[in-house]
Amino acid sequence: MRIMNLVTLALIILGGLNWLAMGLIGLDVIGTVFGGATPARLAYVIIGLAAIWQLMPGFQSLTVGEVDAERHLRHHS
């Protein structure tokens, strides 16, 4: 579970940096790296799914605390 959390966090950071580049200089780094519309679109879907994955401990931390939410995810995998 820890590996999945690290991977999804890295993808979310990558997506955020891509949005920063788009906002500041109009450069879509992910689209440029992955080329055509289909590969870039797949990359965006994967980053979006990573964000959904990270929502689980985020919502749980609202009710049980951040550390307990993370522990809960580790014990149920």
N, CA, C, O and CB atoms as a CASP TS submission, in Angstrom:
PFRMAT TS
TARGET T0000
AUTHOR 0000-0000-0000
METHOD Language model
MODEL 1
PARENT N/A
ATOM      1  N   MET     1       0.831  -1.197   0.000  1.00  0.00           N
ATOM      2  CA  MET     1       0.000   0.000   0.000  1.00  0.00           C
ATOM      3  C   MET     1       0.873   1.257   0.000  1.00  0.00           C
ATOM      4  O   MET     1       0.552   2.244  -0.662  1.00  0.00           O
ATOM      5  CB  MET     1      -0.944   0.000   1.218  1.00  0.00           C
ATOM      6  N   ARG     2       1.966   1.212   0.739  1.00  0.00           N
ATOM      7  CA  ARG     2       2.845   2.381   0.805  1.00  0.00           C
ATOM      8  C   ARG     2       3.399   2.730  -0.581  1.00  0.00           C
ATOM      9  O   ARG     2       3.500   3.904  -0.939  1.00  0.00           O
ATOM     10  CB  ARG     2       4.003   2.124   1.791  1.00  0.00           C
ATOM     11  N   ILE     3       3.755   1.703  -1.353  1.00  0.00           N
ATOM     12  CA  ILE     3       4.276   1.934  -2.706  1.00  0.00           C
ATOM     13  C   ILE     3       3.215   2.622  -3.566  1.00  0.00           C
ATOM     14  O   ILE     3       3.511   3.571  -4.292  1.00  0.00           O
ATOM     15  CB  ILE     3       4.719   0.596  -3.360  1.00  0.00           C
ATOM     16  N   MET     4       1.968   2.128  -3.473  1.00  0.00           N
ATOM     17  CA  MET     4       0.876   2.710  -4.253  1.00  0.00           C
ATOM     18  C   MET     4       0.662   4.172  -3.864  1.00  0.00           C
ATOM     19  O   MET     4       0.440   5.020  -4.729  1.00  0.00           O
ATOM     20  CB  MET     4      -0.425   1.906  -4.048  1.00  0.00           C
ATOM     21  N   ASN     5       0.726   4.466  -2.576  1.00  0.00           N
ATOM     22  CA  ASN     5       0.558   5.850  -2.131  1.00  0.00           C
ATOM     23  C   ASN     5       1.680   6.736  -2.656  1.00  0.00           C
ATOM     24  O   ASN     5       1.434   7.873  -3.059  1.00  0.00           O
ATOM     25  CB  ASN     5       0.510   5.918  -0.602  1.00  0.00           C
ATOM     26  N   LEU     6       2.905   6.229  -2.655  1.00  0.00           N
ATOM     27  CA  LEU     6       4.035   7.017  -3.162  1.00  0.00           C
ATOM     28  C   LEU     6       3.917   7.243  -4.667  1.00  0.00           C
ATOM     29  O   LEU     6       4.176   8.344  -5.152  1.00  0.00           O
ATOM     30  CB  LEU     6       5.366   6.315  -2.839  1.00  0.00           C
ATOM     31  N   VAL     7       3.530   6.216  -5.401  1.00  0.00           N
ATOM     32  CA  VAL     7       3.376   6.347  -6.855  1.00  0.00           C
ATOM     33  C   VAL     7       2.266   7.328  -7.190  1.00  0.00           C
ATOM     34  O   VAL     7       2.443   8.205  -8.036  1.00  0.00           O
ATOM     35  CB  VAL     7       3.083   4.982  -7.497  1.00  0.00           C
ATOM     36  N   THR     8       1.120   7.184  -6.530  1.00  0.00           N
ATOM     37  CA  THR     8       0.004   8.089  -6.832  1.00  0.00           C
ATOM     38  C   THR     8       0.328   9.520  -6.421  1.00  0.00           C
ATOM     39  O   THR     8      -0.063  10.464  -7.107  1.00  0.00           O
ATOM     40  CB  THR     8      -1.273   7.620  -6.126  1.00  0.00           C
ATOM     41  N   LEU     9       1.034   9.687  -5.319  1.00  0.00           N
ATOM     42  CA  LEU     9       1.443  11.033  -4.913  1.00  0.00           C
ATOM     43  C   LEU     9       2.383  11.645  -5.951  1.00  0.00           C
ATOM     44  O   LEU     9       2.246  12.818  -6.299  1.00  0.00           O
ATOM     45  CB  LEU     9       2.126  10.998  -3.530  1.00  0.00           C
ATOM     46  N   ALA    10       3.332  10.857  -6.444  1.00  0.00           N
ATOM     47  CA  ALA    10       4.255  11.349  -7.476  1.00  0.00           C
ATOM     48  C   ALA    10       3.497  11.749  -8.742  1.00  0.00           C
ATOM     49  O   ALA    10       3.817  12.763  -9.364  1.00  0.00           O
ATOM     50  CB  ALA    10       5.310  10.276  -7.811  1.00  0.00           C
ATOM     51  N   LEU    11       2.494  10.955  -9.125  1.00  0.00           N
ATOM     52  CA  LEU    11       1.699  11.292 -10.308  1.00  0.00           C
ATOM     53  C   LEU    11       0.909  12.579 -10.112  1.00  0.00           C
ATOM     54  O   LEU    11       0.794  13.389 -11.032  1.00  0.00           O
ATOM     55  CB  LEU    11       0.749  10.153 -10.645  1.00  0.00           C
ATOM     56  N   ILE    12       0.371  12.763  -8.925  1.00  0.00           N
ATOM     57  CA  ILE    12      -0.381  13.990  -8.642  1.00  0.00           C
ATOM     58  C   ILE    12       0.550  15.204  -8.687  1.00  0.00           C
ATOM     59  O   ILE    12       0.181  16.258  -9.205  1.00  0.00           O
ATOM     60  CB  ILE    12      -1.079  13.896  -7.259  1.00  0.00           C
ATOM     61  N   ILE    13       1.741  15.050  -8.151  1.00  0.00           N
ATOM     62  CA  ILE    13       2.717  16.148  -8.202  1.00  0.00           C
ATOM     63  C   ILE    13       3.082  16.449  -9.649  1.00  0.00           C
ATOM     64  O   ILE    13       3.169  17.614 -10.036  1.00  0.00           O
ATOM     65  CB  ILE    13       3.991  15.797  -7.386  1.00  0.00           C
ATOM     66  N   LEU    14       3.297  15.410 -10.453  1.00  0.00           N
ATOM     67  CA  LEU    14       3.585  15.592 -11.874  1.00  0.00           C
ATOM     68  C   LEU    14       2.450  16.352 -12.559  1.00  0.00           C
ATOM     69  O   LEU    14       2.690  17.276 -13.337  1.00  0.00           O
ATOM     70  CB  LEU    14       3.805  14.231 -12.558  1.00  0.00           C
ATOM     71  N   GLY    15       1.220  15.956 -12.263  1.00  0.00           N
ATOM     72  CA  GLY    15       0.069  16.650 -12.847  1.00  0.00           C
ATOM     73  C   GLY    15      -0.002  18.103 -12.414  1.00  0.00           C
ATOM     74  O   GLY    15      -0.313  18.982 -13.218  1.00  0.00           O
ATOM     75  N   GLY    16       0.285  18.358 -11.144  1.00  0.00           N
ATOM     76  CA  GLY    16       0.278  19.737 -10.652  1.00  0.00           C
ATOM     77  C   GLY    16       1.353  20.587 -11.301  1.00  0.00           C
ATOM     78  O   GLY    16       1.118  21.747 -11.639  1.00  0.00           O
ATOM     79  N   LEU    17       2.533  20.010 -11.474  1.00  0.00           N
ATOM     80  CA  LEU    17       3.606  20.749 -12.146  1.00  0.00           C
ATOM     81  C   LEU    17       3.259  21.010 -13.610  1.00  0.00           C
ATOM     82  O   LEU    17       3.619  22.048 -14.165  1.00  0.00           O
ATOM     83  CB  LEU    17       4.931  19.976 -12.049  1.00  0.00           C
ATOM     84  N   ASN    18       2.557  20.060 -14.229  1.00  0.00           N
ATOM     85  CA  ASN    18       2.109  20.269 -15.604  1.00  0.00           C
ATOM     86  C   ASN    18       1.140  21.448 -15.676  1.00  0.00           C
ATOM     87  O   ASN    18       1.236  22.284 -16.575  1.00  0.00           O
ATOM     88  CB  ASN    18       1.443  18.992 -16.157  1.00  0.00           C
ATOM     89  N   TRP    19       0.204  21.511 -14.724  1.00  0.00           N
ATOM     90  CA  TRP    19      -0.731  22.642 -14.689  1.00  0.00           C
ATOM     91  C   TRP    19       0.013  23.956 -14.451  1.00  0.00           C
ATOM     92  O   TRP    19      -0.340  24.981 -15.033  1.00  0.00           O
ATOM     93  CB  TRP    19      -1.795  22.430 -13.593  1.00  0.00           C
ATOM     94  N   LEU    20       1.032  23.931 -13.604  1.00  0.00           N
ATOM     95  CA  LEU    20       1.837  25.137 -13.373  1.00  0.00           C
ATOM     96  C   LEU    20       2.499  25.597 -14.666  1.00  0.00           C
ATOM     97  O   LEU    20       2.463  26.783 -14.996  1.00  0.00           O
ATOM     98  CB  LEU    20       2.907  24.877 -12.294  1.00  0.00           C
ATOM     99  N   ALA    21       3.103  24.664 -15.397  1.00  0.00           N
ATOM    100  CA  ALA    21       3.747  25.005 -16.672  1.00  0.00           C
ATOM    101  C   ALA    21       2.731  25.536 -17.676  1.00  0.00           C
ATOM    102  O   ALA    21       3.017  26.471 -18.423  1.00  0.00           O
ATOM    103  CB  ALA    21       4.466  23.782 -17.255  1.00  0.00           C
ATOM    104  N   MET    22       1.534  24.928 -17.689  1.00  0.00           N
ATOM    105  CA  MET    22       0.498  25.406 -18.611  1.00  0.00           C
ATOM    106  C   MET    22       0.046  26.813 -18.244  1.00  0.00           C
ATOM    107  O   MET    22      -0.180  27.647 -19.120  1.00  0.00           O
ATOM    108  CB  MET    22      -0.704  24.454 -18.609  1.00  0.00           C
ATOM    109  N   GLY    23      -0.085  27.073 -16.946  1.00  0.00           N
ATOM    110  CA  GLY    23      -0.540  28.383 -16.505  1.00  0.00           C
ATOM    111  C   GLY    23       0.497  29.478 -16.702  1.00  0.00           C
ATOM    112  O   GLY    23       0.160  30.600 -17.078  1.00  0.00           O
ATOM    113  N   LEU    24       1.750  29.153 -16.448  1.00  0.00           N
ATOM    114  CA  LEU    24       2.801  30.174 -16.537  1.00  0.00           C
ATOM    115  C   LEU    24       3.279  30.422 -17.955  1.00  0.00           C
ATOM    116  O   LEU    24       3.419  31.572 -18.372  1.00  0.00           O
ATOM    117  CB  LEU    24       3.971  29.776 -15.689  1.00  0.00           C
ATOM    118  N   ILE    25       3.531  29.356 -18.698  1.00  0.00           N
ATOM    119  CA  ILE    25       4.138  29.545 -20.027  1.00  0.00           C
ATOM    120  C   ILE    25       3.371  28.865 -21.153  1.00  0.00           C
ATOM    121  O   ILE    25       3.820  28.862 -22.299  1.00  0.00           O
ATOM    122  CB  ILE    25       5.547  29.027 -20.016  1.00  0.00           C
ATOM    123  N   GLY    26       2.212  28.289 -20.830  1.00  0.00           N
ATOM    124  CA  GLY    26       1.384  27.677 -21.863  1.00  0.00           C
ATOM    125  C   GLY    26       1.952  26.388 -22.434  1.00  0.00           C
ATOM    126  O   GLY    26       1.621  26.015 -23.559  1.00  0.00           O
ATOM    127  N   LEU    27       2.808  25.696 -21.673  1.00  0.00           N
ATOM    128  CA  LEU    27       3.427  24.465 -22.151  1.00  0.00           C
ATOM    129  C   LEU    27       2.793  23.258 -21.474  1.00  0.00           C
ATOM    130  O   LEU    27       2.787  23.152 -20.248  1.00  0.00           O
ATOM    131  CB  LEU    27       4.944  24.485 -21.899  1.00  0.00           C
ATOM    132  N   ASP    28       2.260  22.352 -22.287  1.00  0.00           N
ATOM    133  CA  ASP    28       1.702  21.092 -21.785  1.00  0.00           C
ATOM    134  C   ASP    28       2.823  20.051 -21.831  1.00  0.00           C
ATOM    135  O   ASP    28       3.033  19.404 -22.856  1.00  0.00           O
ATOM    136  CB  ASP    28       0.442  20.626 -22.636  1.00  0.00           C
ATOM    137  N   VAL    29       3.537  19.897 -20.720  1.00  0.00           N
ATOM    138  CA  VAL    29       4.691  19.005 -20.666  1.00  0.00           C
ATOM    139  C   VAL    29       4.271  17.560 -20.921  1.00  0.00           C
ATOM    140  O   VAL    29       4.928  16.855 -21.688  1.00  0.00           O
ATOM    141  CB  VAL    29       5.394  19.122 -19.306  1.00  0.00           C
ATOM    142  N   ILE    30       3.193  17.112 -20.293  1.00  0.00           N
ATOM    143  CA  ILE    30       2.736  15.731 -20.456  1.00  0.00           C
ATOM    144  C   ILE    30       2.334  15.471 -21.905  1.00  0.00           C
ATOM    145  O   ILE    30       2.688  14.439 -22.475  1.00  0.00           O
ATOM    146  CB  ILE    30       1.551  15.436 -19.510  1.00  0.00           C
ATOM    147  N   GLY    31       1.607  16.392 -22.490  1.00  0.00           N
ATOM    148  CA  GLY    31       1.225  16.256 -23.891  1.00  0.00           C
ATOM    149  C   GLY    31       2.431  16.233 -24.812  1.00  0.00           C
ATOM    150  O   GLY    31       2.441  15.502 -25.802  1.00  0.00           O
ATOM    151  N   THR    32       3.444  17.022 -24.498  1.00  0.00           N
ATOM    152  CA  THR    32       4.661  17.062 -25.303  1.00  0.00           C
ATOM    153  C   THR    32       5.448  15.762 -25.168  1.00  0.00           C
ATOM    154  O   THR    32       5.932  15.219 -26.162  1.00  0.00           O
ATOM    155  CB  THR    32       5.534  18.252 -24.892  1.00  0.00           C
ATOM    156  N   VAL    33       5.576  15.261 -23.933  1.00  0.00           N
ATOM    157  CA  VAL    33       6.339  14.037 -23.696  1.00  0.00           C
ATOM    158  C   VAL    33       5.664  12.828 -24.326  1.00  0.00           C
ATOM    159  O   VAL    33       6.334  11.997 -24.939  1.00  0.00           O
ATOM    160  CB  VAL    33       6.521  13.808 -22.202  1.00  0.00           C
ATOM    161  N   PHE    34       4.338  12.719 -24.182  1.00  0.00           N
ATOM    162  CA  PHE    34       3.628  11.545 -24.667  1.00  0.00           C
ATOM    163  C   PHE    34       3.146  11.671 -26.104  1.00  0.00           C
ATOM    164  O   PHE    34       2.600  10.719 -26.662  1.00  0.00           O
ATOM    165  CB  PHE    34       2.468  11.269 -23.784  1.00  0.00           C
ATOM    166  N   GLY    35       3.340  12.825 -26.697  1.00  0.00           N
ATOM    167  CA  GLY    35       3.034  12.974 -28.119  1.00  0.00           C
ATOM    168  C   GLY    35       1.556  13.045 -28.419  1.00  0.00           C
ATOM    169  O   GLY    35       0.851  13.905 -27.892  1.00  0.00           O
ATOM    170  N   GLY    36       1.083  12.147 -29.261  1.00  0.00           N
ATOM    171  CA  GLY    36      -0.280  12.176 -29.783  1.00  0.00           C
ATOM    172  C   GLY    36      -1.371  12.268 -28.736  1.00  0.00           C
ATOM    173  O   GLY    36      -1.132  12.103 -27.540  1.00  0.00           O
ATOM    174  N   ALA    37      -2.568  12.534 -29.216  1.00  0.00           N
ATOM    175  CA  ALA    37      -3.709  12.771 -28.335  1.00  0.00           C
ATOM    176  C   ALA    37      -4.044  11.558 -27.468  1.00  0.00           C
ATOM    177  O   ALA    37      -4.344  11.710 -26.284  1.00  0.00           O
ATOM    178  CB  ALA    37      -4.920  13.157 -29.157  1.00  0.00           C
ATOM    179  N   THR    38      -3.996  10.357 -28.046  1.00  0.00           N
ATOM    180  CA  THR    38      -4.376   9.163 -27.287  1.00  0.00           C
ATOM    181  C   THR    38      -3.400   8.865 -26.148  1.00  0.00           C
ATOM    182  O   THR    38      -3.855   8.654 -25.024  1.00  0.00           O
ATOM    183  CB  THR    38      -4.458   7.962 -28.216  1.00  0.00           C
ATOM    184  N   PRO    39      -2.074   8.836 -26.377  1.00  0.00           N
ATOM    185  CA  PRO    39      -1.159   8.587 -25.245  1.00  0.00           C
ATOM    186  C   PRO    39      -1.236   9.673 -24.166  1.00  0.00           C
ATOM    187  O   PRO    39      -1.186   9.366 -22.975  1.00  0.00           O
ATOM    188  CB  PRO    39       0.277   8.485 -25.755  1.00  0.00           C
ATOM    189  N   ALA    40      -1.357  10.921 -24.571  1.00  0.00           N
ATOM    190  CA  ALA    40      -1.461  12.008 -23.596  1.00  0.00           C
ATOM    191  C   ALA    40      -2.755  11.880 -22.806  1.00  0.00           C
ATOM    192  O   ALA    40      -2.774  12.089 -21.593  1.00  0.00           O
ATOM    193  CB  ALA    40      -1.394  13.383 -24.298  1.00  0.00           C
ATOM    194  N   ARG    41      -3.818  11.541 -23.486  1.00  0.00           N
ATOM    195  CA  ARG    41      -5.107  11.382 -22.807  1.00  0.00           C
ATOM    196  C   ARG    41      -5.050  10.250 -21.793  1.00  0.00           C
ATOM    197  O   ARG    41      -5.608  10.367 -20.702  1.00  0.00           O
ATOM    198  CB  ARG    41      -6.225  11.120 -23.827  1.00  0.00           C
ATOM    199  N   LEU    42      -4.387   9.162 -22.139  1.00  0.00           N
ATOM    200  CA  LEU    42      -4.208   8.047 -21.217  1.00  0.00           C
ATOM    201  C   LEU    42      -3.407   8.487 -19.988  1.00  0.00           C
ATOM    202  O   LEU    42      -3.728   8.102 -18.863  1.00  0.00           O
ATOM    203  CB  LEU    42      -3.506   6.873 -21.923  1.00  0.00           C
ATOM    204  N   ALA    43      -2.371   9.287 -20.205  1.00  0.00           N
ATOM    205  CA  ALA    43      -1.575   9.805 -19.084  1.00  0.00           C
ATOM    206  C   ALA    43      -2.441  10.663 -18.169  1.00  0.00           C
ATOM    207  O   ALA    43      -2.329  10.571 -16.947  1.00  0.00           O
ATOM    208  CB  ALA    43      -0.369  10.624 -19.602  1.00  0.00           C
ATOM    209  N   TYR    44      -3.301  11.494 -18.747  1.00  0.00           N
ATOM    210  CA  TYR    44      -4.187  12.332 -17.930  1.00  0.00           C
ATOM    211  C   TYR    44      -5.167  11.477 -17.129  1.00  0.00           C
ATOM    212  O   TYR    44      -5.456  11.796 -15.976  1.00  0.00           O
ATOM    213  CB  TYR    44      -4.959  13.322 -18.820  1.00  0.00           C
ATOM    214  N   VAL    45      -5.678  10.404 -17.717  1.00  0.00           N
ATOM    215  CA  VAL    45      -6.598   9.504 -17.011  1.00  0.00           C
ATOM    216  C   VAL    45      -5.872   8.849 -15.839  1.00  0.00           C
ATOM    217  O   VAL    45      -6.427   8.761 -14.744  1.00  0.00           O
ATOM    218  CB  VAL    45      -7.167   8.420 -17.977  1.00  0.00           C
ATOM    219  N   ILE    46      -4.648   8.392 -16.051  1.00  0.00           N
ATOM    220  CA  ILE    46      -3.875   7.752 -14.985  1.00  0.00           C
ATOM    221  C   ILE    46      -3.619   8.734 -13.850  1.00  0.00           C
ATOM    222  O   ILE    46      -3.732   8.368 -12.680  1.00  0.00           O
ATOM    223  CB  ILE    46      -2.541   7.208 -15.530  1.00  0.00           C
ATOM    224  N   ILE    47      -3.278   9.969 -14.177  1.00  0.00           N
ATOM    225  CA  ILE    47      -3.054  10.987 -13.140  1.00  0.00           C
ATOM    226  C   ILE    47      -4.352  11.281 -12.399  1.00  0.00           C
ATOM    227  O   ILE    47      -4.339  11.461 -11.181  1.00  0.00           O
ATOM    228  CB  ILE    47      -2.487  12.289 -13.761  1.00  0.00           C
ATOM    229  N   GLY    48      -5.465  11.330 -13.110  1.00  0.00           N
ATOM    230  CA  GLY    48      -6.761  11.538 -12.464  1.00  0.00           C
ATOM    231  C   GLY    48      -7.132  10.394 -11.529  1.00  0.00           C
ATOM    232  O   GLY    48      -7.666  10.628 -10.445  1.00  0.00           O
ATOM    233  N   LEU    49      -6.855   9.161 -11.939  1.00  0.00           N
ATOM    234  CA  LEU    49      -7.117   8.010 -11.075  1.00  0.00           C
ATOM    235  C   LEU    49      -6.228   8.049  -9.834  1.00  0.00           C
ATOM    236  O   LEU    49      -6.650   7.643  -8.752  1.00  0.00           O
ATOM    237  CB  LEU    49      -6.894   6.698 -11.845  1.00  0.00           C
ATOM    238  N   ALA    50      -4.999   8.538  -9.993  1.00  0.00           N
ATOM    239  CA  ALA    50      -4.101   8.691  -8.845  1.00  0.00           C
ATOM    240  C   ALA    50      -4.690   9.682  -7.845  1.00  0.00           C
ATOM    241  O   ALA    50      -4.595   9.481  -6.635  1.00  0.00           O
ATOM    242  CB  ALA    50      -2.697   9.159  -9.303  1.00  0.00           C
ATOM    243  N   ALA    51      -5.293  10.745  -8.353  1.00  0.00           N
ATOM    244  CA  ALA    51      -5.919  11.731  -7.472  1.00  0.00           C
ATOM    245  C   ALA    51      -7.096  11.111  -6.718  1.00  0.00           C
ATOM    246  O   ALA    51      -7.283  11.369  -5.529  1.00  0.00           O
ATOM    247  CB  ALA    51      -6.389  12.955  -8.282  1.00  0.00           C
ATOM    248  N   ILE    52      -7.881  10.299  -7.408  1.00  0.00           N
ATOM    249  CA  ILE    52      -9.002   9.626  -6.741  1.00  0.00           C
ATOM    250  C   ILE    52      -8.483   8.696  -5.655  1.00  0.00           C
ATOM    251  O   ILE    52      -9.053   8.639  -4.565  1.00  0.00           O
ATOM    252  CB  ILE    52      -9.853   8.834  -7.761  1.00  0.00           C
ATOM    253  N   TRP    53      -7.404   7.966  -5.939  1.00  0.00           N
ATOM    254  CA  TRP    53      -6.806   7.064  -4.949  1.00  0.00           C
ATOM    255  C   TRP    53      -6.406   7.851  -3.699  1.00  0.00           C
ATOM    256  O   TRP    53      -6.622   7.387  -2.579  1.00  0.00           O
ATOM    257  CB  TRP    53      -5.572   6.331  -5.548  1.00  0.00           C
ATOM    258  N   GLN    54      -5.830   9.025  -3.884  1.00  0.00           N
ATOM    259  CA  GLN    54      -5.377   9.832  -2.760  1.00  0.00           C
ATOM    260  C   GLN    54      -6.527  10.484  -1.999  1.00  0.00           C
ATOM    261  O   GLN    54      -6.336  10.961  -0.881  1.00  0.00           O
ATOM    262  CB  GLN    54      -4.429  10.892  -3.246  1.00  0.00           C
ATOM    263  N   LEU    55      -7.701  10.508  -2.585  1.00  0.00           N
ATOM    264  CA  LEU    55      -8.868  11.048  -1.874  1.00  0.00           C
ATOM    265  C   LEU    55      -9.269  10.170  -0.698  1.00  0.00           C
ATOM    266  O   LEU    55      -9.771  10.673   0.308  1.00  0.00           O
ATOM    267  CB  LEU    55     -10.049  11.196  -2.830  1.00  0.00           C
ATOM    268  N   MET    56      -9.053   8.864  -0.814  1.00  0.00           N
ATOM    269  CA  MET    56      -9.478   7.936   0.249  1.00  0.00           C
ATOM    270  C   MET    56      -8.861   8.299   1.603  1.00  0.00           C
ATOM    271  O   MET    56      -9.608   8.537   2.552  1.00  0.00           O
ATOM    272  CB  MET    56      -9.097   6.496  -0.123  1.00  0.00           C
ATOM    273  N   PRO    57      -7.531   8.351   1.734  1.00  0.00           N
ATOM    274  CA  PRO    57      -6.989   8.729   3.040  1.00  0.00           C
ATOM    275  C   PRO    57      -7.293  10.188   3.385  1.00  0.00           C
ATOM    276  O   PRO    57      -7.376  10.552   4.558  1.00  0.00           O
ATOM    277  CB  PRO    57      -5.483   8.496   3.067  1.00  0.00           C
ATOM    278  N   GLY    58      -7.455  11.009   2.361  1.00  0.00           N
ATOM    279  CA  GLY    58      -7.780  12.410   2.617  1.00  0.00           C
ATOM    280  C   GLY    58      -9.119  12.568   3.309  1.00  0.00           C
ATOM    281  O   GLY    58      -9.230  13.304   4.289  1.00  0.00           O
ATOM    282  N   PHE    59     -10.146  11.877   2.804  1.00  0.00           N
ATOM    283  CA  PHE    59     -11.463  11.947   3.428  1.00  0.00           C
ATOM    284  C   PHE    59     -11.473  11.267   4.798  1.00  0.00           C
ATOM    285  O   PHE    59     -12.107  11.755   5.734  1.00  0.00           O
ATOM    286  CB  PHE    59     -12.509  11.307   2.520  1.00  0.00           C
ATOM    287  N   GLN    60     -10.771  10.146   4.909  1.00  0.00           N
ATOM    288  CA  GLN    60     -10.716   9.461   6.195  1.00  0.00           C
ATOM    289  C   GLN    60     -10.034  10.324   7.252  1.00  0.00           C
ATOM    290  O   GLN    60     -10.406  10.276   8.424  1.00  0.00           O
ATOM    291  CB  GLN    60      -9.986   8.127   6.053  1.00  0.00           C
ATOM    292  N   SER    61      -9.048  11.106   6.852  1.00  0.00           N
ATOM    293  CA  SER    61      -8.331  11.930   7.824  1.00  0.00           C
ATOM    294  C   SER    61      -9.228  13.024   8.406  1.00  0.00           C
ATOM    295  O   SER    61      -8.924  13.570   9.467  1.00  0.00           O
ATOM    296  CB  SER    61      -7.098  12.558   7.173  1.00  0.00           C
ATOM    297  N   LEU    62     -10.330  13.348   7.723  1.00  0.00           N
ATOM    298  CA  LEU    62     -11.256  14.347   8.247  1.00  0.00           C
ATOM    299  C   LEU    62     -12.009  13.820   9.469  1.00  0.00           C
ATOM    300  O   LEU    62     -12.427  14.594  10.330  1.00  0.00           O
ATOM    301  CB  LEU    62     -12.247  14.771   7.162  1.00  0.00           C
ATOM    302  N   THR    63     -12.179  12.492   9.536  1.00  0.00           N
ATOM    303  CA  THR    63     -12.963  11.927  10.626  1.00  0.00           C
ATOM    304  C   THR    63     -12.126  11.216  11.681  1.00  0.00           C
ATOM    305  O   THR    63     -12.496  11.207  12.855  1.00  0.00           O
ATOM    306  CB  THR    63     -13.966  10.976  10.075  1.00  0.00           C
ATOM    307  N   VAL    64     -11.001  10.618  11.285  1.00  0.00           N
ATOM    308  CA  VAL    64     -10.223   9.839  12.252  1.00  0.00           C
ATOM    309  C   VAL    64      -8.814  10.380  12.469  1.00  0.00           C
ATOM    310  O   VAL    64      -8.073   9.835  13.288  1.00  0.00           O
ATOM    311  CB  VAL    64     -10.140   8.410  11.798  1.00  0.00           C
ATOM    312  N   GLY    65      -8.434  11.408  11.777  1.00  0.00           N
ATOM    313  CA  GLY    65      -7.080  11.932  11.882  1.00  0.00           C
ATOM    314  C   GLY    65      -6.195  11.347  10.798  1.00  0.00           C
ATOM    315  O   GLY    65      -6.398  10.213  10.364  1.00  0.00           O
ATOM    316  N   GLU    66      -5.231  12.110  10.372  1.00  0.00           N
ATOM    317  CA  GLU    66      -4.393  11.733   9.234  1.00  0.00           C
ATOM    318  C   GLU    66      -3.597  10.445   9.477  1.00  0.00           C
ATOM    319  O   GLU    66      -3.569   9.564   8.617  1.00  0.00           O
ATOM    320  CB  GLU    66      -3.439  12.862   8.910  1.00  0.00           C
ATOM    321  N   VAL    67      -2.962  10.333  10.628  1.00  0.00           N
ATOM    322  CA  VAL    67      -2.140   9.163  10.922  1.00  0.00           C
ATOM    323  C   VAL    67      -2.997   7.909  11.003  1.00  0.00           C
ATOM    324  O   VAL    67      -2.624   6.870  10.458  1.00  0.00           O
ATOM    325  CB  VAL    67      -1.369   9.361  12.231  1.00  0.00           C
ATOM    326  N   ASP    68      -4.149   7.992  11.680  1.00  0.00           N
ATOM    327  CA  ASP    68      -5.037   6.838  11.791  1.00  0.00           C
ATOM    328  C   ASP    68      -5.608   6.441  10.427  1.00  0.00           C
ATOM    329  O   ASP    68      -5.781   5.253  10.155  1.00  0.00           O
ATOM    330  CB  ASP    68      -6.175   7.140  12.770  1.00  0.00           C
ATOM    331  N   ALA    69      -5.900   7.411   9.579  1.00  0.00           N
ATOM    332  CA  ALA    69      -6.413   7.099   8.241  1.00  0.00           C
ATOM    333  C   ALA    69      -5.370   6.334   7.447  1.00  0.00           C
ATOM    334  O   ALA    69      -5.708   5.376   6.751  1.00  0.00           O
ATOM    335  CB  ALA    69      -6.815   8.387   7.493  1.00  0.00           C
ATOM    336  N   GLU    70      -4.133   6.730   7.536  1.00  0.00           N
ATOM    337  CA  GLU    70      -3.061   6.039   6.829  1.00  0.00           C
ATOM    338  C   GLU    70      -2.874   4.627   7.382  1.00  0.00           C
ATOM    339  O   GLU    70      -2.661   3.690   6.612  1.00  0.00           O
ATOM    340  CB  GLU    70      -1.749   6.833   6.936  1.00  0.00           C
ATOM    341  N   ARG    71      -2.947   4.466   8.664  1.00  0.00           N
ATOM    342  CA  ARG    71      -2.835   3.132   9.287  1.00  0.00           C
ATOM    343  C   ARG    71      -3.980   2.238   8.828  1.00  0.00           C
ATOM    344  O   ARG    71      -3.771   1.063   8.527  1.00  0.00           O
ATOM    345  CB  ARG    71      -2.834   3.242  10.837  1.00  0.00           C
ATOM    346  N   HIS    72      -5.180   2.788   8.775  1.00  0.00           N
ATOM    347  CA  HIS    72      -6.351   2.015   8.358  1.00  0.00           C
ATOM    348  C   HIS    72      -6.176   1.464   6.952  1.00  0.00           C
ATOM    349  O   HIS    72      -6.521   0.311   6.693  1.00  0.00           O
ATOM    350  CB  HIS    72      -7.609   2.876   8.426  1.00  0.00           C
ATOM    351  N   LEU    73      -5.648   2.267   6.047  1.00  0.00           N
ATOM    352  CA  LEU    73      -5.442   1.803   4.688  1.00  0.00           C
ATOM    353  C   LEU    73      -4.409   0.681   4.639  1.00  0.00           C
ATOM    354  O   LEU    73      -4.558  -0.258   3.857  1.00  0.00           O
ATOM    355  CB  LEU    73      -5.008   2.957   3.799  1.00  0.00           C
ATOM    356  N   ARG    74      -3.376   0.764   5.453  1.00  0.00           N
ATOM    357  CA  ARG    74      -2.346  -0.271   5.454  1.00  0.00           C
ATOM    358  C   ARG    74      -2.876  -1.588   6.011  1.00  0.00           C
ATOM    359  O   ARG    74      -2.497  -2.652   5.520  1.00  0.00           O
ATOM    360  CB  ARG    74      -1.139   0.187   6.264  1.00  0.00           C
ATOM    361  N   HIS    75      -3.736  -1.545   7.015  1.00  0.00           N
ATOM    362  CA  HIS    75      -4.230  -2.765   7.651  1.00  0.00           C
ATOM    363  C   HIS    75      -5.277  -3.475   6.810  1.00  0.00           C
ATOM    364  O   HIS    75      -5.494  -4.673   6.991  1.00  0.00           O
ATOM    365  CB  HIS    75      -4.806  -2.442   9.007  1.00  0.00           C
ATOM    366  N   HIS    76      -5.928  -2.775   5.902  1.00  0.00           N
ATOM    367  CA  HIS    76      -6.989  -3.389   5.099  1.00  0.00           C
ATOM    368  C   HIS    76      -6.543  -3.763   3.707  1.00  0.00           C
ATOM    369  O   HIS    76      -7.386  -4.024   2.849  1.00  0.00           O
ATOM    370  CB  HIS    76      -8.156  -2.468   5.005  1.00  0.00           C
ATOM    371  N   SER    77      -5.268  -3.797   3.455  1.00  0.00           N
ATOM    372  CA  SER    77      -4.812  -4.174   2.111  1.00  0.00           C
ATOM    373  C   SER    77      -4.309  -5.589   2.076  1.00  0.00           C
ATOM    374  O   SER    77      -3.887  -6.069   1.024  1.00  0.00           O
ATOM    375  CB  SER    77      -3.723  -3.237   1.632  1.00  0.00           C
TER
END
